[in-house]
Amino acid sequence: MRGAIVALPAVSVLLTVVLLAIFDRSAIYQILAPKLLMSLLVLDVVALLYHLWAMADGYLLALRTRPIAPGTTRWVSATAVAVLIVGTLAIHVGFASVDVQAQQTLNCVMNANGPCIADFSAGQSIPSFDMSVDSPDPTDSLPADTSSLPADTSSASSPNSSASSPNSSAIPTPTPGDTTAYPVPPACTDVSSWAQRNCTLYILLIGGDAGIGRGSGYDPNSPNSLIDLRTDTMILLQADLSTGRSAMYSIPRNLMNVPLGKTDWNAYPDHFFPARIDFGASPKLGCGNPAVGQQDCILDFLWHDAAFVNPGKYPYPGNYFARATMAVQESIGALMGVNISGTVVVDLLGFVDLINALVPNGLTINSPYDVHQLPGIVYTDSKNNRLYNLDFPKGSQTLSGEMALAFARLRHVVGHDSDVYRMARQQLVLTALLNQVNACEVAPNIVSVLGAVKGTIWTNLDWNDAPQLASVVSKIKPGNVKTYGLTTSKGFAANVTPNPGDNSVVNVYQKAVQTGLNGAAAAYSGSGGGGGGGGGFHC
C-alpha cells in the first residue's frame, strides 16, 4: 500500500502526458505558459521532498519489521538506499534544470526589449553599418531616371530565366495578373482569435545575416553589447487558421521607397523610407547619394535607421532593438496590406546550432540546381572561417548545420548569382527543417535545443502567448505551405514607390497576398470554434 501511494503522483503525471500525446498533443504546449513552468518547478521540489520522505519512511519501517544484522548485509542495504537517493536527486534536479532553462530561454526569446544580449547602457557608441559582406547587385540600384521603374527589370546581368530560376520549378512566384482571389479570412487581431481559428495569422520572419555585433566591438560575454542587425532575409508567413493553408513570401532586402507603417507614417515627408537624399534620405545613413558613389538606401537600412541613426522618427515603445524591429514589421505590413501579429528574428549564425540540435543526424536538402561558389569569392562561416569553392550538387544531400547555413546564405553562385536564388534556397532550408524535426530525436537533446533557441531566436510576441503560438505552428505542415519569391522578373518592381503617392506597385505586392493561398492544401477541416487536436504523438 505504501508503495502504491509513493508511486501514485509519478504514475498520474506520466499517464496524463501519455494521454495528451496520443489524443491532443497541442494541449502539451500549455506547459510553455510562464506561470505553469514556475508551478511545475515548485511541484518538482515538493515531489522531491515527498520521495525522500517516502524512502526514509520505507527504510525505517523495514528496520522495525525486519532488523538488519550488523555486517555486510547492513552495508549493502545502506548502499542501496544511497543509490536510490542519488538517483532520485538526479531525476528531480535534471527536471528542475530543464524547467529553469526553459524559463530563461522563453525570457530571452520573448523579452520585450529584444534578445538578452541586446540590452545596452546609454552613452555607448553606435555601431557602424557595414554593407561590405554580400552587398546588393549593382543592377539592383535605381536607374538614373527615378521617375519610373519598369515592372519587369530582368536582364542578362540579373539571371531569372525560366530555364534556370528556382522560382520556375521548386519555388513558384505569384503572377500579378491572377484575378482569382482565395477567400482569405480577416487578419488575426489577438490571441483569442488564434484559438477560435477564424482568422488569418501573419508573422514576419527576419534572418539577421552576419549582423550581430557588426562594427560595435561585440563581446558575447558582455550583457551590454550593442547589436546591429542587417535584415537580409525577410519572409512573411500567412496562415489561414481555419484550414491550415499557408504561404511564405520572401521579400527582397533591396526594395526601395517602401511605405512606412502607421506609427512612423510621418518619419519622412512622402511617407516611405527614401532611397536617395533627394527623396529625403538621411545623410547620416551613409547611402542614397550617388554623386559620391553611395548605393541607394534599400529596405535593408531601415532597421539601422530606426535603431541608431534617427530613433526619434520612430515612436515605438521599448529599446532600440524592439523599436527597429517594429519599424520593419509595420513597413512590411504596409507594403503587403496586412496586419502582422508579430515578428520572429533569427540570428542566422546561431542557426547552425539550432539545426544541429533539432536534426542531429543532419538536414536533408533537395537542391533544384547545382550550387557552385564563384571562383575567388570568399564565404565566411559562423566560426569566421574563410571558405572557397563550396559545392552543393543538384539533388538530395544531407548537410550539417554549418553547411545548411552556407547553402542558404551563398549568393555568389555560378549561374545563379543574385538574391533571387538565395531567397529560394532559404525557403528550401526552412521547409526542410519543418518537415524533418522529429519529436523523438529532439526530446533526448532538449537541453541543447533550449540553448540553441536562446541564442538564436527572438520575437516581439508576448510570453503569455507562447502556448497558443506553439499550438498554431504545430498545425502548419510543410506540405500545406506555398512558397513564393517576390522578384522583379515576375512583375514585383524593386522601386516600390516610383513617385510620391503612386501605389501601383504596392497594389501588385498586396495582390500576391490575396491570391497566394490559391492551390494550397488544407491541413485540417473545420473553422470557427473548432480546435482541438494537434494530432497524436508520432516519431
N, C-alpha and C positions, 0 to 999 in steps of 0.2 A: 504493500500500500504506500509506504514512504517513497519507494522508487517511482511509483506512478505519479505521485504528487510532484516529485522533483522534475520528472520528465515532461509534465503536462504543459508548462509555458513554452518550452522549446518546440514540442510537437505541435502545439497550436499555431505558433508563428510559422513553422515550416509548412504546415498544411494550408494555411491561408495564402502563403506565397505561391505554392504549387497550384492551387485552385485559380488564383488570379492569372498566373502564367498560362494556364490552359484555356480559361474561358474569357478573360478580359484583361489582356496584358496592358492596355492603356491605363488601367487603374493604378498600376505599379508606379507610373510617373508621378503620382501624388506624393511620393517619397521625396521629390525634389523641393517641396514646399519648405521654407526655412524653419517654420515652427515645428513641422513634423520631424525634420532632421535633428533639431535640438531635443525633441521629445524622445526620439529613438536613442540618442546618446544618454539621456537620463535613464531610460529603461534598461539600457545595456549595463549601466553602473549598478542599478538595482538588481538586475538579474545576476550580475557577478557576485554581489554580496549574498544573494539568495543561494547561489550554487556553492559558495564557500561555506555558508552555514550548513547547507544540506550535507556536504561531505564531512564536515566536522561532526555533525549530529550522527551521521551514519557510523563513523569511526568509533565515537564514544559509545554508541548503542552496541556495537559489536564487542567492544571491550567488556561491557557489562554482562552481555549474554553469553559470550564465549571468550573468557580471558585468554590472552596470548602469553605463552610461557616465555621467559627471558631467553635470549639467544638468537639464532639465525632467523627463526620464524618472525619474531618481533621486528628484526631489522628489515626483512623482506616486506612485511606489512607496512612499515613506516615509509619505505621507498616507494611502494605502490601508491600510497596516499600522496606523497610528494609529487610523483609524476602526474597524478590526476589534477593536483592543484596547479602545477606549472602549465599543463595542457589547457585547463580552464582559463587561466590567466591569459595565455597566448591567444585563445579564441576571442575572448572579450576585448582584450587590448587591440587585437587586429581589427575587430569590427569598429571599435571606437576610433582607431586611426583612419580607417576609410571614411567614417562619418565626418570626422573633423576635416579631412582633406576635401571631401565633397562640399562642405560648407565654405571652406576657403576658396575652392575653385569657383563655386557659384558667386561668391562675393566679388571675385576678380572679374569673372565673365560678365556679371550683371551689375558692376559698380557704376553708379550714376555719373561719376566723373571720369569714366574711361578705365582702361586697364590699370591694374595696381601700380605698374611701373610708370604710368603716365602722370602721376601726381608730381607737382613741382612747386618750388617756392618762388615768391615774387623776387624780381631782381636778377634772375638767371638770364644768361644771354640767349637770344633767339637763334635757333639753328638756321643755317643757310639752306636753300632748297637746291639740291644738286640734281640736275636732269641729265647728267652725262651717261648714266647707265641705261641702255636700251631707249635712247631718245626717239621721239616720233620720226617717221619718214619725212624727208624734206618735201615730198609731194603732198603731205597732209596739211601744209600751211595754206593760209588764204591766198588766193590769186591777187595779182596786182590790182585788179578792179574788184573792190569789195562790195560792189552794189548787188552782185548776184553770184550764185554758185549753181552750176547745172546739177540736176537731180542725180545723174549718173556720171561720176567722175572717174570711172575705171580707165586705166591706161596700161601700157606695157610696163611702166615703172611701178605699177601697183597691181600685181597679178591677182585677178579674181575670176579668171576664165572658168567656164563650166567644166572644162576638161580636167582641171587640177584642183579647183577650190573644194575644200572640205564642206563648204556650205551647200554644194550641189549634190552631195552624196550622204555623208554621215550626219551633217547638221544643216537642215534646210533653213531658208530665210523667208520670212513672210513677204508676200507680194503686195505693195501698197495699193494696187488696183483691185484687190479682192473686196467685193462688196457684200459678201456673206458674213454676217456678224453672229458669233456664238452668243446665246443669251447669257451673258455673264452676270451673276448676282452682284448686288452692290458691294462696295468695299467694306470690309470689317471695320467697325469703329471702336470696339472694346472687346475685352476677353470674353464677356458673356456671349457675344455673338459667335465667337470661335466655338464655344461649347455647343451652341444650338445648330451649328453647321448650316447656316443660311446666308452666308456671305462669301466674298472672295478676299482672301488674305494676300497682301502684298508685302514682301520682305526684300530689302536691298542687301545684297551680299557684296562686301568690299574686300578685295585682296590687296594688302599692302606689299607690293613687290620691292623687296630690299629697302623698305622705307623706314625701318626702326632705327632711330638714333642717327640719322643722316646728318653729318656736319655738326653734331651737337656734343661730341665728346661723350657719347652714350656709354654708361657703365651698367651692365645688367645687375650688378651687385648693389647699386645705389637706388634707393626708392624715390629719389627726387630728380631723376634724369629726364630731360625733355625728349619727347618722341615726336618725330616728324613723319608724316605718313604720305606716301605717294599712292594715290588711288588708281593704280594701273589696271586692276580688274574690278569691274562693276557689273553685277548681274542682278536683274530684277526677277524675283521669284513670284509667280502668280499661281495661286492655288484656290480652285473652286471647292470650298469645304463641303458643299452639298453632295459632290460626286467624287472628289479626289482628282479630277482633271487638273493638270498643272502645266505650266510653261516656264521656261527660263529665257530671258532676253539679255544677251551680252551687249553692254553699252560701251562703245569705244571711248577710250580716255582722251582722244584727240578732238572731241567735239568742241565747237567754238560758238560763242554767243548763246550759251544755254540759258533759258529763262530761270530767274531766281524764284525762290519759294515765297509763300505768302508772308512769312515772318520777316524776311530780309528783302522784300519786294523793292524797297527804295534804296537798297545798298548802292546801286548805280543808276544814273539818270534814266536809262532806257529799259530798266527792269530785266536786264540779262547780264551775265558775267562776261564783260567785254574782252574781246580777243586782242584788241590793239589800243594804244594810248589815245588815238584819235576817236575811239569809241568810248573812252573814259577809263581805260585800264590804268591801274595804279602803277606809276613808275617804280615804286618800291618793290614790286614783284620781280623785276628783272626780266620782263618779257613784254612783247607787244610793240616793240619799236624796231621795225625792220631797217630803219635808217642807220642803226648802229649794229646791225647783224643779229638782233634778238628774234627768237622764234615767237610765234603767236601764243597768247595766254589761253591755252586749251583748258578743258574741264579738269585736267589733272592738277591744275594750280589752285582750284577753288578751295580745297581743304587747307592748304598752306595759307592762303589769303585770310580765311576766317579764323584760323588758329593763331597766327602770329603777326601778319602784316597789317591787316585792317580789322582787328577784332571788334571795334566799335560799330562797324557796319552790320554786324550780325548779332542781333539782340536775343540770343538763345541762352537759356539757363545752363549752369554747370561750368566746368573749367574749359580750357582751350580744346581738349580732345573731344569732349561731348559737344561743344559749340560747333566745331568744324565738321563733325560727323553729321549733325543735324542740318547744317547748311547744304551738304552734298545730298542728304536724303530728301530734303524739300525741293531742291533743284531738280533731281531726277523725277520726283513725283510730279512737278510742274511740267516737265518735258513729256512724260508719259500720260499725264492727265489722270493720275490715280492718287488715292490716299495711302501712303506707305505706313504700315503699322510700326515698323522698326527696322533697324539696320544691324547686321552681323558683320563685324570686322575680323578678318583672318590675317594674321601675320604669316605670309607665305613661307618665310624662312623657318618658322616654327611648325609649319605644316608637315615638315619632314617627320618630326617626332610623332605627330598625330597619326599620320599614315602608318608608321611602323607599329604604333600601339593598337590601332584599330584593325589592321590586316597584317599581323606579324609574319605571315608567310609570303607577303608581297602583294602588290596590286597588279592585277591583270588588265592590260590595256590592249585594245584592238585598234591600232593606228590605221587610218584610211589611206595613208601615203607614207613614203619614206621621209623621215625627218633627219636630214644630214646638216650638221652645223657648217656654216660657211667657213672655208679655209681662212685661217689667220684671225678669226674673230674669237675673242675670249669670252668664256662663260664663267662667272664667279658663283660657286655653290654656297650652301648655307654655312659651311665651315670656312668660308673665304678662300677656298682653293681655286686656282685659276685653271680651267679645263679647256681643252681644244678638241676638235674633231669628234664631238659627240655624235652618235649614230643610233637611231631608233628605226629599224626596218619596218616596212609596211606589214601589217598583220598583228597577230596576237603575241604578246610578250608579258612576262611578269617582272615588275620593277620594284626596287626598294623605294622607301620614301624619298631619298635624295634624288634618285633617277626619275621618279614620277614627277617631282617638282621641276627638274630640268626639262622633262618632256613638255610640261605645261608652260614653262617660262621662256624657253628658247624662242627668239624672234627672228634672228638672222639664220634662216634655213634655206638651203639650196632649193630654188623653185617655189618657195613658199615664204618669201621674206617680207612679211608685214604683220601688223597687229591682228588682221582679219583671221589669219590661220592660228595665231596664238590664242585668240579668244575661243576658237573652235576646240582646240586641244584642252584648254582649261575646262570647258564644259564636259569634255570627254572624261577627264580625270574625276570631276565631281560626280558625274553619273555612275562611273565605275566604282567609286568609293561607296556611294549609297547602296549600290547593288551587291557589294561584296562584304559589307560589315556583317559579321556573324556573332550573335549573342554568346554562343558557346566559346568562341575564341576570345571575345572581349572580357568576359567575366573573370577568368583567371588573371587577366592583365589589367584589372580595373585601376590599380594604383598608378601604373604607367599612363593609362588613358586620362585619368584625372589630372596628372601632372602635365601631360601634353596639352590638354584643353586649357588649363590655367594659363599657360604661357603662349597660347596661340589664338584664342578666340575671345572677342568681347562683343557685347550687344547693349544697346540702349533700351531694350525691353526690360520691364520691371522684374525683379527676382520673384515676386509673388505670382508672376505669370508663367514661371518656368514649367510647372506641371502641364498646363494647357498647351504651351508651345511644344514641349516634347511629345505630347499626345498627337498634336497636329502633324508634326514632322514624321512621326511613325506611320501615318496613314498615306504619306506621299511616296509612292513606289516609282522607281526609275522607269519602269515600263509605261507609266502613265504621264511622263513628263516630256513635253515637246521642247526642243531646244532651238534657239534662233540666234543668229548674229545680225545685228542691225548695221549692215555695211553699205557703203556708198554705191557699190555695184548693183544693189537691188533697190536703189531709189532713196536711201536714207542719207541725205546730204550731211556732210560734216559741219557745214556752216548752218547752224540751226535757225538763226535769225538773220537772214541776209540783209534786211533793213528793219529799223525800229518799227514795231507794230505789225510786221509781216509774220503771220502764224502758219503760212502754207506748209513749211517744212515740219513744224511742230505737229500739225494735223496728221502728217504721214506717220510719225512715231506713235501718236495716240491711236491711229487706226490699227497698228500692229497689235496692240494690247486687246483691242476689241475683236480681232479675228484670230488671235494666236492660239486659242483653245480649240479651234476647228480641227477635228480629227483626233483629238486626244482621247485616249480610252479612259473610261471611268474606273476608279479603284474600288468603289463600292456604290451601292444604290441607296436611295432614300435621302430625305432632306428634312429641314426644319428641326424639330427636337430630337430626331433620331440620334443616335450617338453611340451607343455602346461599342463594344467590340474592341477593335485594335488587333483582333486576330489572336490565335492561340500561340503558344510557345513552339518554336521550331529552331533547328540549328542548320 
